[in-house]
Amino acid sequence: MNSVELFADFPGLALLAEACSRDEEFERCFGTEEDCREWFFRARWPTGFVCPRCGGHVASWRPSRRVWQCASCRKQTSLTAGTLLQGTKKPLRTWLEAAYLVVQRGVNAKTLQRKLGLTYKVAWAWSHKLRAAMRPIAIPESAGPHERYEYDASRTRGGGTTEPHPARREPCACSRLRARDWGFPNEMQEEWDAAVAAYLWKRFGERRFPVLPEDAPPAPDPAGWELQATYGGSVTEKHLRAYLDELAFRGNRRRRAIEDAFRELARSLAWTRPRSYTTIVACPEPTGNPLSIFARRRRRPMRVAMED
C-alpha cells in the first residue's frame, strides 16, 4: 500500500501524499544533471543527433567544450543551442524544476526566485520563456471536447479596439492592470444603483434599467480572477498574451496527469526557438479601452511540427 492509498480516508493528507509522490517521481527521473541532459537530448533529437547546418547524423562528442561536432561540415552544436534554453548558464535541472513548478500549481516570478534561488530578473525572464513554450501546445494534440479552450482579450464584443482618450483615464500598457481594466463588476456601485432604482420606482413609479452599449465587451470570464489570484495584480497588459497562453495550457490539462503536462512543456523547451530578455521586454504596447477576457473553444487542436 502506497502513501496515497494509506491516507485515502483523509482528503487533506491524501492530497499532500499525492504531491509528495509526484515530487519523488520527478527526483527519480531528473535527479542528476546528467539524467536531465540525457532526457533533453532524446526530446530534441528523438532519432539521434541532427546537424542544424547540413542535416548530418554523424557527430563526435567534444567533452572539453561539451558540444557535438558534425563529421560533414564540422559545425559544433551544444545541447541547448537553437532552443529556448540557448545561452543559459544555469543547470538544466533547474530549468526542468521551474517547468515542473509552473505546471504543478502555477507560480509567479517571486515564487520561482524563492524556490530556485534565482534573482528576480532571471526568474521573471524564465517565466516568460516558459510561457512562450506553452503557446504552441496550449491545446493538446489529442484534446477532448473540454480541452480546446483558448483565452483572448478584447475591448469590444466584435474584437476591435478603440483609440485611448484622456477623458477615460486609461492606464499605460506597462502599468499593472486594475479591477476596472478587467471589466470586473463594482459591487458597491451596483448596490447603490439598485437602491436608487428602488427609490425611483417607489417614489415616482419610474423604472430605470442600465443600458449597455452595442459594442460592450462580454461578461468577465473566471480566467481574469485566476490571473489576479496567481500573480497578485502584477499582470501588465504589455505581456497579457503570454499570461493567457499559460492559463489556456494549464486549464486544458486540469483533468490530465501533471507528469504528462510537464513532459509536454519540457519537450516544447527543446522545440521553441531562442527568446532573449531583450526580445521579451521589447514587446509592443497595446492601447485601448478596458479589457474583457473570455474563453472560446477551438474545433480542431493545433498541430505542432517538430523541427530538427
C-alpha positions in Angstrom: 0.0 0.0 0.0 1.5 3.4 -1.0 1.1 6.6 0.9 -1.8 7.9 -1.3 -3.9 4.7 -0.5 -2.9 4.9 3.2 -4.4 8.4 3.6 -7.4 7.8 1.3 -9.8 8.5 4.1 -8.3 11.8 4.9 -8.7 14.2 1.9 -6.1 16.7 3.1 -3.5 14.2 3.8 -4.2 12.3 0.6 -3.6 15.4 -1.5 -0.3 16.0 0.4 0.8 12.4 -0.1 -0.1 12.6 -3.8 2.0 15.8 -4.2 4.9 14.1 -2.4 4.7 11.1 -4.7 4.9 13.4 -7.7 8.0 15.0 -6.3 9.5 11.6 -5.8 8.8 10.7 -9.4 10.5 13.9 -10.5 13.5 13.2 -8.4 13.7 9.7 -9.8 13.7 10.7 -13.4 15.6 14.0 -13.2 17.7 13.5 -10.1 21.0 14.5 -11.5 22.2 16.9 -14.2 23.3 14.0 -16.4 19.9 12.5 -16.3 18.4 15.8 -17.4 20.9 16.2 -20.2 20.2 12.7 -21.5 16.4 13.3 -21.4 16.7 16.6 -23.1 18.9 15.1 -25.8 16.2 12.5 -26.6 13.5 15.2 -26.5 15.4 17.4 -29.0 16.7 14.6 -31.3 14.4 11.5 -30.9 16.1 9.7 -33.8 19.6 10.8 -33.0 21.8 13.8 -33.5 20.9 16.1 -36.4 23.2 18.8 -37.5 21.4 22.2 -37.7 23.5 23.3 -40.7 23.8 20.3 -43.1 21.4 17.8 -41.5 24.1 15.2 -40.9 23.6 12.4 -38.4 27.2 11.6 -37.7 29.0 13.6 -35.0 31.7 13.3 -32.4 31.5 14.4 -28.8 33.9 17.1 -27.6 34.0 16.9 -23.8 36.2 19.9 -23.3 33.6 22.2 -24.8 30.6 19.9 -24.2 29.5 20.1 -27.8 28.9 17.8 -30.8 31.0 18.3 -33.9 29.4 17.3 -37.2 31.5 15.0 -39.3 30.4 16.5 -42.5 30.5 20.3 -42.0 32.5 20.4 -38.7 29.9 22.6 -37.1 29.9 22.4 -33.3 26.5 22.3 -31.6 25.7 22.4 -27.9 22.7 20.7 -26.3 20.7 23.9 -25.9 21.9 25.8 -29.0 18.9 26.8 -31.1 16.4 26.1 -28.3 14.6 28.3 -25.8 17.5 27.5 -23.3 20.2 28.8 -25.6 22.9 30.7 -23.8 21.8 29.7 -20.3 24.4 29.3 -17.6 22.2 27.6 -15.1 22.0 23.8 -14.7 19.4 22.1 -16.9 17.9 20.5 -13.9 17.0 24.0 -12.5 15.1 24.7 -15.8 13.1 21.5 -15.6 12.4 22.1 -11.9 11.0 25.5 -12.9 8.8 24.0 -15.6 7.6 21.4 -13.0 6.6 24.1 -10.5 4.7 26.1 -13.2 2.8 23.1 -14.4 2.1 21.7 -10.9 0.4 24.8 -9.4 1.1 27.9 -11.5 3.6 30.2 -9.8 4.8 33.7 -10.2 8.3 35.1 -10.6 8.6 35.7 -6.8 8.0 32.0 -6.1 10.5 30.9 -8.6 13.0 33.3 -7.1 12.5 31.8 -3.7 12.3 28.2 -4.6 15.2 28.1 -7.1 17.5 30.7 -5.6 17.4 33.0 -8.6 17.4 36.7 -8.9 14.1 38.3 -9.6 15.1 39.4 -13.1 16.2 35.9 -14.1 13.1 34.4 -12.5 10.8 36.8 -14.4 12.6 36.1 -17.7 12.4 32.4 -17.2 8.6 32.7 -16.5 8.1 34.4 -19.8 10.3 31.9 -21.7 8.2 29.1 -20.2 5.0 30.8 -21.4 6.5 31.2 -24.8 6.9 27.4 -24.8 3.3 26.9 -23.7 1.8 28.9 -26.6 2.1 26.3 -29.4 1.0 23.5 -27.2 -1.8 25.3 -25.3 -4.3 22.9 -26.8 -3.2 19.2 -26.5 -2.9 17.3 -29.8 -5.5 14.6 -28.6 -7.7 17.2 -26.9 -11.2 16.3 -25.8 -14.3 18.5 -26.0 -13.4 20.3 -22.8 -9.7 20.7 -23.6 -9.8 23.0 -26.6 -10.2 26.4 -24.9 -8.0 29.4 -25.7 -8.2 32.7 -24.0 -8.3 36.1 -25.6 -8.8 39.7 -24.6 -11.0 42.2 -26.4 -12.1 45.7 -25.7 -15.4 45.3 -27.7 -17.7 42.5 -28.5 -16.5 42.4 -32.1 -12.9 42.1 -31.1 -11.9 45.6 -32.2 -10.1 48.3 -30.3 -10.6 52.0 -30.0 -8.0 54.7 -29.6 -7.4 55.9 -26.0 -8.8 59.2 -24.8 -7.7 61.3 -21.9 -11.2 61.6 -20.6 -11.3 57.8 -19.9 -8.1 58.0 -17.8 -6.8 54.7 -19.1 -3.6 53.2 -17.7 -0.4 52.9 -19.6 0.1 49.5 -21.2 3.2 49.0 -19.0 1.2 49.6 -15.8 -0.5 47.0 -13.7 -4.0 46.1 -14.7 -6.6 47.0 -12.1 -10.1 45.7 -11.4 -11.7 48.2 -13.8 -9.3 47.2 -16.6 -10.6 43.6 -16.4 -14.2 44.8 -16.6 -15.0 43.3 -13.2 -18.3 44.4 -11.6 -18.2 47.1 -8.9 -20.4 45.6 -6.3 -20.7 48.7 -4.2 -21.7 50.7 -7.3 -24.2 48.1 -8.2 -25.8 48.2 -4.8 -26.0 52.0 -5.0 -27.6 51.8 -8.4 -30.1 49.2 -7.2 -31.0 51.4 -4.2 -31.5 54.4 -6.5 -33.7 52.4 -8.9 -35.8 51.1 -6.0 -36.3 54.6 -4.6 -37.4 56.0 -8.1 -39.8 53.1 -8.5 -41.3 53.6 -5.1 -41.5 57.4 -5.1 -42.3 58.2 -8.8 -43.2 54.8 -10.3 -40.2 55.2 -12.7 -38.3 52.1 -13.7 -34.7 52.6 -14.7 -32.6 49.8 -16.2 -28.9 50.1 -17.1 -28.5 50.2 -20.9 -25.3 48.7 -22.3 -23.8 50.0 -25.5 -23.9 47.8 -28.6 -20.1 47.2 -28.6 -20.0 46.3 -24.9 -17.5 43.5 -24.2 -18.8 40.1 -23.0 -19.1 39.3 -19.3 -15.8 38.7 -17.5 -14.5 35.1 -17.5 -13.3 33.4 -14.3 -9.9 33.4 -16.1 -9.4 37.0 -15.1 -9.9 36.2 -11.4 -7.4 33.3 -11.6 -4.8 35.5 -13.1 -5.3 38.1 -10.4 -5.1 35.4 -7.7 -1.9 33.8 -9.1 0.0 37.0 -9.8 -1.4 39.3 -7.2 -2.4 42.0 -9.6 1.1 42.2 -11.1 -0.2 41.4 -14.6 0.6 44.0 -17.3 -1.3 44.5 -20.5 2.0 44.6 -22.3 2.5 40.8 -21.6 -1.1 39.8 -21.2 -0.9 37.5 -24.3 1.7 35.4 -22.6 -0.3 35.1 -19.4 -3.4 34.0 -21.3 -1.3 31.3 -23.1 -0.2 29.9 -19.7 -3.8 30.0 -18.5 -5.0 28.0 -21.5 -2.2 25.5 -21.2 -3.0 24.7 -17.6 -6.7 24.9 -18.0 -6.9 22.4 -20.8 -4.9 19.9 -18.7 -6.8 20.1 -15.5 -8.1 16.5 -16.0 -4.7 15.1 -17.0 -1.8 13.9 -15.0 0.7 16.6 -14.1 3.6 14.3 -15.3 2.2 14.3 -18.8 1.7 18.1 -18.9 5.3 18.6 -17.6 6.8 16.3 -20.2 4.9 18.2 -22.9 6.3 21.5 -21.7 9.8 20.2 -21.3 9.8 18.9 -24.9 8.5 22.2 -26.1 11.5 23.9 -24.5 13.7 21.9 -26.9 11.5 22.8 -30.0 10.9 26.5 -29.3 13.3 29.0 -30.9 15.5 31.2 -28.6 14.0 34.1 -27.0 16.2 36.7 -25.3 15.4 39.0 -22.4 15.7 42.0 -24.8 13.1 40.4 -27.1 10.7 39.8 -24.2 10.8 43.4 -22.8 10.6 44.9 -26.3 7.0 43.6 -27.0 4.7 46.2 -28.5 2.5 48.1 -26.1 -1.2 47.8 -26.9 -3.7 50.6 -26.4 -7.4 50.8 -26.0 -10.3 50.7 -23.5 -10.8 48.4 -20.5 -10.3 44.7 -21.3 -12.6 41.7 -21.2 -11.1 38.2 -21.0 -13.2 35.4 -22.5 -12.7 31.7 -23.4 -13.6 30.2 -26.8 -13.4 26.6 -27.9 -11.4 25.6 -30.9 -12.9 23.0 -33.2 -9.6 21.2 -34.0 -6.4 21.1 -32.0 -3.3 22.8 -33.3 -0.6 20.6 -34.6 2.9 21.4 -33.8 5.6 20.4 -36.4 8.8 19.4 -34.7 11.9 21.0 -36.2 15.2 19.2 -36.2 
